[in-house]
Every structure is written in C-alpha cells, then in structure tokens.
Amino acid sequence: MDKHQKSPLKTALTEHGVSRRDFLKFCAIMAGTLALPAGFTPKIARALESAKRPAVVWLEFQDCAGCTESLLRANRPTVAELVLDTLSLNYHETIMAPSGKRAEKSLADTVAEGGYLTVVEGSIPTVDDGIYCCIGGRTALDIMKEVAAHSAAIITVGACAFYGGWPATTPNPTGAKGVKDVVSGVPIVNLPGCPFNVDNLTATVVHFLTFGSLPAVDDLGRPLFAYGRRIHDNCERRGHFDAGEFVQAWGDEGHRKGWCLYKMGCKGPVAFHNCPTLRWNEGLSWPVGAGHGCIACAAPNFWESPAYEPVPIHQLTPPSTYPDAEAAAEGLSPAAAGLIGAAAGLVVGAAGAVAAQRLGKEKEEE
C-alpha cells in the first residue's frame, strides 16, 4: 500500500471522528486484555492498520440468541465497534442484509473462497442425522462440517457452542453437542459464558490479526488471557471472604453491605473467567457485583450444577502465584518478580485459611 494512501481502517476511523490517540488507546487496552506487555501496543496498531479485512462467517444453531445480543452491544471501548466493522461479516442470519436464497448464496460464495474465520453460536443436534435444526433445508450438522472444512480457524461463543449448553442438559433429546465434538482438524478456540462477553471476541480477533494465530489456551480450549484467572481472586467481595463475612440469606444485612456470596452458592472459588475485571454494560457491573453469585457459566455442564449450593473449596491458595503479565520494573529480575508474586500468593492463601476456619466454626455451631 502506498504510504500516502489511507488504509480502510484509517478511513473508517476518520469518518467516525476517532482520533489516532483514541485508536492507540484501544490498542493498549487490547494488549492489556490479552495479557501482553505494553510494548506490544504498536505491533497491534500496525497489524490492524495493514491487515486485510478477514472474512467472517457467523453460524447460529440451537441457542437463545443471547450471544448475538452480546455482539450487538459491543460498546466498550467504543472503538471496539469500529474494529469489528473492519471485518467482512459475510454471513450472520440476524444482522445480514440479504435473506432467503440470497443469504445462503453469501455463505456458499464465502465457503468457496475459503480461509475465513468461523464464529459459532449455539449447539449442534446430532440425533436422527441432526434434523432438529435446519437452515435453508440443510441440517446444522451438515452446514457446520462444510463450513469448518474451509475455515482458517473457528471461534465458539457461549456455552452452547462450547459443550452443548442448555440444549444438552438431561435428557438432551436432540443429542446436542458442542463444536469440538463434531469438528476436527481445524484450530478451535472457545469463548464460553452464558452469554459470552463480546470484548473477549474482539481481543481474540485482534490476536489473530496481530500474530496470525489464535491465543494460547487452557486444557478446555479457552484463551488464557480471558480464562486463566480464578474469579474468586479478582472479586471485589474477596476481602469479605477472607474476613469470614458471608451473606446468610438474600436481603439480609450482609447482602446489603456487599459481603461474600459463597454460602449462597457462588461458584467464584472454582470458576475461571475475567468477568470481575472486564465486566458488562460498558464495564459498569457483573453478576456478583450486582448481588448474585457466580454460576460458573464458562465451565462445562454448568447447567447441571445446583445454582444455590456452596461448592467445596479444595485449594484456598490462588492457582497462579505469578505477577500480572506486564513489563518488569527497571532493575527487577524475572526471578525477583516471581518471588514477589509467590509471596503475594502466600498472603492471599493465609487470608483464605482464616476464612476456612471461620466457615468450619460456623458449621460446628450449626
């Protein structure tokens, strides 16, 4: 591209009145979300400015459309919408302009070209050859396999595409399954949640454009930048847990004061997600902040787990005692930084032991 010629992204930013400074702020936020050092901000900016608009196919199967609703509410930061606009969203049943046979032609043309990103929302029925979810006369199972075969990578959004979600709960009459159970041979990254947080999708796409690959994942295929930390360790009510201050009943004094919701069934101690830090509604709040315990919606089979029964805590010390992924202070060696992080983990673990003793004492009194 001619150095004097504006990229499509720069043109879009200019048309929407977004300054270069705001764009770089967005890139810095994406670096932070991806747990990358601040020095990666220029690399992300260059990748977004120079990358060709990747074609995206969004498939929606058995679901409640909650993840599409989350997509439509992408507004934090505001530039996130503009970055998503740089994608060529060739197929999305809810928001695409064509309908009927023209819509299906858009999908067929994209599949013929290949090399696109596929986003999947909803579970895939497999019983009776998958006849319980058909689009344009074809089963979801057939569409999924064809689209996957020509995809560069697949991103599943929400609990349903992750493992089957609520359609897969007992007795699961349609044989609903997640993408990983019906597709193989294609890179897959899972963004579970009910619904998922669209900012994690933006960060995943930015990582793909910047590095040409999907982000590092855990053993469940979830990106570590979003699912690598235990919710309990970033919860604003953690201090009350450490102090042994628990809500005993909905609406009691502790509930009004914002005490820990563990005894009300909060799954935060065993759930991994960035909800406490990313939050919802432009970063305004999240379920625990609003007064309801975490239901571990990013975990497999969470619909089968009793929502209001406390989970056993097997390990009070955080799973990771390392510091945040950021540049070390000048003169501080990585070994020293690790020791500081470990010391911090021991402090949190000691506080957790106090809470455990308090819980044990209450149980004996009861």
C-alpha positions in Angstrom: 0.0 0.0 0.0 1.2 3.5 -0.8 2.4 5.2 2.3 0.3 8.2 1.4 -2.8 6.1 0.9 -5.1 5.6 3.9 -5.9 2.0 5.0 -9.6 1.1 5.2 -9.3 1.2 9.0 -7.8 4.7 9.0 -10.6 5.8 6.6 -13.3 4.3 8.9 -11.8 5.9 12.0 -11.6 9.3 10.3 -15.2 9.0 9.1 -16.4 8.2 12.7 -14.4 11.0 14.2 -12.0 8.8 16.1 -8.6 10.3 16.6 -5.2 8.5 16.3 -4.8 8.9 20.1 -8.1 7.1 20.8 -7.1 4.3 18.4 -3.8 3.8 20.2 -5.7 3.8 23.5 -7.8 0.9 22.1 -4.7 -1.0 21.0 -3.3 -0.5 24.5 -6.5 -1.9 26.1 -6.4 -4.9 23.7 -2.7 -5.5 24.8 -3.9 -5.4 28.4 -6.8 -7.7 27.8 -4.6 -10.2 26.0 -2.1 -10.0 29.0 0.6 -8.7 26.7 3.3 -6.1 27.7 2.5 -2.5 26.8 5.3 -2.7 24.3 3.0 -4.7 22.0 0.7 -1.8 21.5 2.5 -0.5 18.3 2.5 -4.1 16.9 -1.2 -4.4 17.4 -1.8 -1.0 15.8 0.3 -1.9 12.7 -1.5 -5.2 12.4 -4.9 -3.6 12.5 -3.9 -0.9 10.0 -2.3 -3.2 7.5 -4.3 -6.4 7.8 -6.7 -7.3 5.1 -10.3 -7.4 6.3 -10.8 -11.1 7.2 -14.0 -12.7 6.0 -16.2 -14.0 8.9 -19.0 -16.5 8.9 -21.2 -16.4 11.9 -23.3 -19.6 12.3 -26.2 -19.7 14.8 -27.8 -23.0 15.7 -29.6 -24.2 18.9 -29.5 -21.2 21.2 -31.4 -18.4 22.7 -29.6 -15.7 20.6 -28.0 -14.3 23.8 -24.5 -14.2 22.3 -25.8 -12.3 19.3 -27.4 -9.9 21.7 -24.0 -9.5 23.4 -22.4 -8.9 20.0 -24.9 -6.1 19.2 -24.0 -4.4 22.5 -20.3 -4.2 21.7 -19.5 -0.7 23.1 -16.6 -0.8 25.4 -14.4 0.7 24.3 -16.3 2.5 21.6 -13.6 1.8 19.1 -14.3 -1.9 19.5 -17.3 -1.5 17.2 -15.1 0.2 14.6 -12.6 -2.6 14.7 -15.3 -5.2 14.4 -16.5 -3.2 11.4 -13.2 -3.8 9.7 -14.2 -7.4 9.5 -16.0 -8.6 6.5 -19.0 -10.2 8.2 -20.3 -12.2 5.2 -22.9 -14.2 6.9 -24.9 -13.7 10.1 -28.6 -14.6 10.0 -29.7 -11.8 12.4 -27.9 -8.8 11.0 -27.1 -9.5 7.4 -28.9 -7.6 4.7 -29.8 -10.5 2.3 -32.4 -13.0 3.2 -33.6 -16.4 1.9 -31.7 -17.8 -1.1 -29.5 -14.7 -1.4 -28.4 -15.1 2.2 -27.4 -18.7 1.6 -25.6 -17.6 -1.6 -23.4 -15.3 0.5 -22.5 -18.3 2.7 -21.8 -20.5 -0.3 -19.6 -17.8 -2.0 -17.5 -17.3 1.2 -17.1 -21.1 1.6 -15.9 -21.4 -2.0 -13.2 -18.8 -1.4 -12.1 -20.4 1.9 -9.6 -19.0 4.5 -12.3 -17.2 6.6 -12.9 -17.1 10.3 -15.9 -19.0 11.6 -17.8 -17.9 14.7 -20.3 -20.5 16.0 -23.2 -19.7 18.4 -25.5 -22.5 19.6 -25.2 -26.3 19.9 -25.4 -28.8 17.1 -28.1 -31.5 17.3 -26.9 -35.0 16.2 -29.7 -37.4 16.8 -31.7 -38.6 13.7 -29.0 -37.1 11.4 -29.4 -33.7 13.0 -32.9 -32.9 11.7 -33.9 -30.9 14.8 -32.1 -27.8 13.5 -32.4 -27.0 9.8 -31.5 -23.8 7.9 -32.3 -23.4 4.2 -33.3 -27.1 4.1 -29.9 -28.3 5.4 -29.1 -29.6 8.9 -26.9 -27.6 11.3 -24.6 -30.7 11.4 -24.1 -30.7 7.6 -23.6 -26.9 7.5 -21.1 -27.0 10.3 -19.0 -29.7 8.8 -18.9 -28.0 5.4 -18.1 -24.5 6.7 -15.4 -25.9 9.1 -13.6 -27.8 6.3 -12.7 -24.5 4.6 -12.2 -22.3 7.7 -8.8 -20.8 8.8 -10.0 -21.1 12.4 -13.2 -21.5 14.5 -14.2 -19.4 17.5 -17.1 -20.8 19.5 -19.0 -18.2 21.6 -21.3 -19.1 24.5 -21.9 -22.2 26.5 -24.0 -24.0 23.8 -21.3 -24.0 21.1 -18.7 -24.8 23.8 -20.2 -28.1 25.1 -23.9 -28.1 24.2 -25.2 -25.7 26.8 -28.8 -25.9 28.0 -30.0 -27.8 24.9 -27.6 -30.6 26.0 -29.0 -30.8 29.6 -30.6 -34.1 30.6 -32.3 -35.8 28.8 -30.9 -34.0 25.8 -33.5 -35.3 23.3 -31.8 -33.8 20.2 -28.3 -35.1 21.0 -27.0 -31.5 21.2 -23.2 -31.2 21.2 -20.5 -28.5 21.1 -18.4 -27.8 18.0 -15.3 -29.7 19.3 -17.4 -32.8 19.5 -18.4 -32.8 15.8 -15.4 -31.0 14.1 -11.8 -31.9 13.9 -8.7 -30.9 12.0 -9.4 -27.1 12.4 -7.9 -24.7 15.1 -10.7 -24.0 17.6 -10.8 -21.6 20.5 -13.7 -21.5 22.9 -15.2 -18.3 24.4 -17.8 -19.9 26.8 -20.2 -17.9 29.0 -23.9 -17.5 29.1 -23.7 -15.3 27.2 -20.1 -14.6 26.3 -18.5 -11.2 26.6 -18.0 -9.7 23.2 -14.9 -7.8 24.3 -13.2 -11.3 24.5 -14.1 -11.9 20.9 -12.6 -8.6 19.9 -9.4 -9.4 21.7 -9.3 -12.9 20.1 -9.7 -11.5 16.6 -7.1 -8.8 17.3 -4.6 -11.5 18.4 -5.3 -13.4 15.2 -4.7 -10.4 13.1 -1.6 -9.4 15.0 0.2 -12.8 15.3 -1.6 -14.9 12.6 -2.7 -17.4 15.2 -5.2 -18.0 17.9 -4.2 -17.1 21.5 -2.8 -19.7 24.0 -5.5 -21.8 25.5 -6.1 -24.0 28.6 -7.0 -27.7 28.6 -10.6 -26.8 27.7 -9.5 -24.7 24.6 -10.3 -21.4 26.4 -7.9 -18.5 25.9 -5.7 -18.0 28.9 -6.0 -14.2 28.7 -9.7 -14.5 29.5 -10.0 -17.7 31.4 -6.6 -18.0 33.1 -7.5 -16.4 36.4 -9.9 -17.7 39.1 -12.9 -15.3 39.5 -12.5 -15.6 43.3 -9.1 -14.0 43.2 -10.3 -10.8 41.4 -13.7 -10.4 43.1 -14.4 -7.2 44.9 -16.1 -9.3 47.7 -12.9 -11.3 48.3 -12.0 -9.2 51.3 -15.2 -10.2 53.0 -14.5 -13.9 52.2 -11.0 -13.5 53.8 -12.6 -11.8 56.9 -15.3 -14.6 57.2 -18.2 -12.2 56.4 -20.8 -14.1 54.4 -24.3 -13.5 53.2 -26.6 -15.9 55.1 -29.9 -15.1 53.3 -31.0 -12.9 50.4 -31.7 -9.4 51.5 -30.0 -9.8 55.0 -27.6 -7.2 56.4 -24.6 -8.9 54.9 -26.2 -8.9 51.5 -27.0 -5.2 51.8 -23.4 -4.5 52.8 -21.9 -6.4 49.8 -20.5 -9.4 51.8 -19.3 -12.6 50.2 -21.9 -14.7 48.4 -20.0 -18.1 48.8 -22.6 -19.5 51.2 -25.4 -18.6 48.8 -23.9 -20.8 46.2 -21.4 -18.5 44.4 -19.1 -20.6 42.2 -16.3 -18.0 42.1 -13.8 -20.1 44.0 -13.8 -22.8 41.3 -14.7 -20.7 38.2 -12.2 -19.2 35.8 -13.2 -16.1 33.8 -12.3 -12.4 33.5 -15.8 -11.2 34.5 -14.6 -9.3 37.6 -12.1 -7.2 35.5 -13.8 -6.9 32.1 -17.4 -6.7 33.4 -20.5 -5.8 31.4 -22.6 -2.8 30.3 -19.5 -0.7 29.4 -17.6 -2.1 32.4 -20.3 -1.0 34.8 -21.0 -4.2 36.7 -21.2 -8.0 36.7 -23.4 -10.6 38.3 -21.5 -10.8 41.7 -21.2 -7.0 41.8 -25.0 -6.9 41.3 -25.6 -9.2 44.2 -25.9 -12.7 42.7 -23.4 -15.4 43.0 -21.3 -16.7 40.0 -22.9 -19.7 38.4 -19.7 -20.8 36.6 -21.3 -20.3 33.2 -17.9 -20.7 31.4 -17.4 -24.2 32.8 -18.6 -27.5 31.1 -22.0 -28.8 32.2 -22.7 -25.8 34.4 -26.4 -26.1 33.7 -26.4 -29.4 35.7 -24.8 -27.8 38.7 -27.1 -26.6 41.6 -27.0 -22.8 41.5 -27.5 -22.1 45.2 -25.4 -24.9 46.8 -21.9 -23.9 48.0 -19.1 -25.6 46.2 -16.3 -27.4 48.1 -13.1 -25.4 48.2 -10.2 -27.8 47.8 -7.4 -25.2 47.4 -7.5 -21.8 49.1 -4.3 -20.5 47.6 -4.8 -19.0 44.1 -3.9 -21.4 41.2 -1.2 -19.0 40.0 1.1 -17.0 42.2 2.8 -15.2 39.4 2.5 -11.5 38.9 0.5 -9.9 36.1 1.9 -10.3 32.6 3.5 -6.9 32.2 7.0 -5.5 31.8 9.0 -5.9 34.9 10.2 -2.7 36.7 13.6 -1.5 35.8 16.3 -3.3 37.8 13.9 -6.1 38.8 14.9 -9.5 37.5 12.2 -12.0 36.4 13.3 -14.3 39.3 12.7 -11.5 41.8 9.3 -10.7 40.2 8.3 -14.3 40.6 9.3 -14.4 44.2 7.3 -11.2 44.9 4.3 -12.9 43.1 4.7 -16.0 45.2 4.9 -14.0 48.4 1.7 -12.3 47.4 0.1 -15.6 46.8 1.1 -16.8 50.3 -0.5 -13.8 51.8 -3.8 -14.4 50.0 -3.6 -18.1 50.9 -3.2 -17.2 54.6 -6.2 -15.0 54.5 -8.1 -17.8 52.8 -7.2 -20.1 55.7 -8.7 -17.6 58.2 -11.9 -17.8 56.1 -11.9 -21.6 56.1 -11.5 -21.6 59.9 -14.4 -19.3 60.2 -16.6 -21.5 58.0 -15.6 -24.6 59.9 -16.5 -22.9 63.2 -19.9 -21.8 61.9 -20.6 -25.4 60.7 -19.8 -26.8 64.1 -22.1 -24.2 65.8 -24.9 -25.1 63.4 
